[in-house]
Amino acid sequence: MTDRAYFEKGLAEMVKRLQPQTIIVYGADPGYMFGKYKAMGIRIIQFDSNFAETHKTVIA
């Protein structure tokens, strides 16, 4: 099983057990992974990782 598969299983179990209203994501929040939770009405708040922040391109 891949790391992504473990994460997705753990995320599903967390949502099942805790029934959160909001999930905070540090890093990317791909739709294929979080879309179903958004559709359930769970608010997803995403923060870019430090790596992503430092590698953003400034467009003038």
C-alpha positions as semicolon CSV with decimal commas, in nm:
position;residue;x (nm);y (nm);z (nm)
1;M;0,000;0,000;0,000
2;T;0,131;0,346;-0,087
3;D;0,166;0,639;0,152
4;R;-0,119;0,812;-0,032
5;A;-0,347;0,511;0,017
6;Y;-0,266;0,501;0,389
7;F;-0,337;0,874;0,415
8;E;-0,671;0,842;0,234
9;K;-0,778;0,550;0,457
10;G;-0,677;0,742;0,769
11;L;-0,855;1,056;0,649
12;A;-1,175;0,859;0,586
13;E;-1,155;0,700;0,931
14;M;-1,088;1,037;1,097
15;V;-1,393;1,188;0,928
16;K;-1,604;0,887;1,027
17;R;-1,501;0,896;1,393
18;L;-1,473;1,270;1,458
19;Q;-1,734;1,406;1,215
20;P;-1,545;1,736;1,183
21;Q;-1,700;2,058;1,057
22;T;-1,360;2,181;0,936
23;I;-1,039;2,011;0,821
24;I;-0,717;2,212;0,810
25;V;-0,472;2,098;0,542
26;Y;-0,104;2,193;0,540
27;G;0,013;2,150;0,182
28;A;-0,191;2,066;-0,126
29;D;-0,560;1,980;-0,101
30;P;-0,626;1,786;-0,420
31;G;-0,990;1,759;-0,521
32;Y;-0,974;1,383;-0,572
33;M;-0,886;1,348;-0,205
34;F;-1,086;1,624;-0,035
35;G;-1,370;1,685;-0,284
36;K;-1,603;1,426;-0,130
37;Y;-1,559;1,584;0,212
38;K;-1,633;1,930;0,072
39;A;-1,947;1,780;-0,086
40;M;-2,045;1,651;0,260
41;G;-2,034;2,011;0,384
42;I;-1,700;1,988;0,562
43;R;-1,504;2,310;0,530
44;I;-1,150;2,256;0,402
45;I;-0,895;2,524;0,494
46;Q;-0,567;2,491;0,305
47;F;-0,232;2,649;0,387
48;D;0,062;2,627;0,148
49;S;0,366;2,441;0,277
50;N;0,686;2,635;0,344
51;F;0,834;2,476;0,032
52;A;0,544;2,596;-0,185
53;E;0,559;2,943;-0,032
54;T;0,929;2,982;-0,102
55;H;0,896;2,857;-0,460
56;K;0,606;3,074;-0,578
57;T;0,679;3,267;-0,892
58;V;0,620;3,639;-0,875
59;I;0,442;3,761;-1,186
60;A;0,469;4,133;-1,250
